[in-house]
């Protein structure tokens, strides 16, 4: 019987297992690449370069539009600031104790409405004192006049010397001047008394109260009692490039009313419509801009002092223009173009577009004719010669509502 141990197979080397794993990974990579390549080839069979749909039998759905003719207003756009038509800081014109505040903060007031009342007692006393002083001097004047009359009779009888008569005449004149001064003092005291009643100098809205009831206020106080602003009407000051001056002056100097639209900062909502009132008499040399002011009735108070708004100034209205929706205009390396639908096929048509356009519309100077069908939406799927299917009934281009979203790229701006 043999004592030798049974033989055991030696373990495989570590490098063999690494080689096996790498081989499996390479095989999986080749399989995955083949699958992806087949997918790309299938995609390439149905799409063209740049991801656009290639020419196939399946029509591509688009939204159509119709080229039309209409009158189009031309606007210039700038940034403006709303300013109150008038602003008054109400001060007291005399010193005294604020006895009563007669307004509520944020209240609408009319011209002459009571705002505050100062203690009138010291001023009433001064008025009565001036009245009494005048009565006293008038009594002295009456006696002096009687004496002067008697002296005149004595002078005629040569009983009184001329010098004594002249002295009495001078006294009468002096007392008459004193009475006139007393009347002036009365008028001044009455004015000072009236100043204790503080009224609104204009129709507007009160702001936040600056002084509380019971305080002693002075005529030289810097902060005043309250600020009253006139909100109806209201003004908007805005700027435009100096290059627009001749175009504006041509219409404004001729007396043509130039309509101004105040648009919210989202450039979407029209807040108010007004008229151009003032063209500034000089150009700002540091910015090359011209300041203008428009007036708005602001009946609904959509405009507020200090508010920033976009201002659109209508300088003219072009008659019988060829227009399309602004989204029809496409831009490429060779310029602007549009997709025209001819026999349900998309055809590329080079066009020339006026840079000054109405919001949401493009003024076509050349390349399109009224009545032609164009693609309004869905151009990114198209290539020349592709069949299309219109998803809606084509509609002619229409001027958008005043609160429609403006086409910021194509409208003339500052």
Buried (B, 14 or more C-beta within 10 A) or exposed (E): EEEEEEEEEEEEEEEEEEEEEEEEEEEEEEEEEEEEEEEEEEEEEEBBEEEBBEEEEEBBEBBBBBBBBBEBBBBBBBBBBBBBBBBBEBBBEBBBBBBBBBBEEEBBBEEEBBBBBBBBEBBBEBBEEBBEBBEEBBEBBEEBBEEBEEBEEEBEEEEBEEEEBEEBBEBBEBBBEBBEBBBEBBEEBBEBBBBBBBBBBBBBBBBEBBBEEEEEBEEEBEEBBBBBBBBBBBBBBBBBBBEBBEBBEEBBEEEEEBBBBBBBEEBEBBBBBBEBBEBBEEBEEEEEBBBBBBBBEBEEEBBBBEBEBBBBBBBBEBEEBBBBBBBBBBEEEEEBBBBBBEEEBBBBBEBEBBEBBBBBBBBBEEBBEBEBBBBBBBBEBBBEEBBBEBEEEBEBBBBBEEEBEBBEEBBBBB
